[in-house]
Amino acid sequence: MSFLSDYPQLKIIQGIAKQKKVSAYLVGGFLRDFQLGVKKEDFDFAVKKNALGVARLFSKKIKGAYVLLDAKRGCARVVKRINGKLHTYDFADFRAKTFNQDLAHRDFTINTLSLDLSKLRDTTEVPEILLDPKKGLKDIKEKRIKRTSVHVFKEDPLRMMRAFSLKAVLGFKIELKTLNQIRKEKDSIGSVSYERIREELFKILESDKAAQ
């Protein structure tokens, strides 16, 4: 079976993006885990504009629950239980003028793998259209957690903690420059809400490598 056959919801999003005349990309953790042979039900989409409109229409089409995450930044989530499993679909507007510039605002290279939904066909397989401008595949292969830029922790200090939750869940090592920057900027974690910190902490505690 093809990738689109395995994930038919992507075809619905593809159609909505075409209808609204916007570019939409599947990006992040789903594709990272896909490369690791791990099947997940969490999807992240970067939409050039009107991500909220795309999410609303998608929720109606699949009869899912629509959750507004951040109106200012154009972020929303659609949740749907499919075959007994909870699927989540997060949509967000580009954080820059172009998609490549948007990728520069993401946390770690292993989370920058992406594919353009408009390129998906019924027989398309992921390797044929996978985009990897930040060399995330290499870091996945070498089991390395590496920042995308020196600005990532200033943009969101929680990412420092996420480096450790990814290390715990994936069994990867944090690249030395990334680790040294975390040591330098660690005090800024105090600006993050307790709820967000708790979420990353629980990911660590629930993993087999929590003690490490």
Secondary structure, 3 states (H helix, E strand, C coil): CCHHHHCCHHHHHHHHHHHCCCCEEEECHHHHHHHCCCCCCEEEEEECCCHHHHHHHHHHHHCCEEEEEECCCCEEEEEEEECCEEEEEEEEECCCCCHHHHHCCCCEHHHCCEEEHHHCCCCCCHHHHCECCCCHHHHHHCCEECECCCCHHHHCCHHHHHHHHHHHHHCCEECHHHHHHHHHHHHHHHHCCHHHHHHHHHHHHCCCCCCC
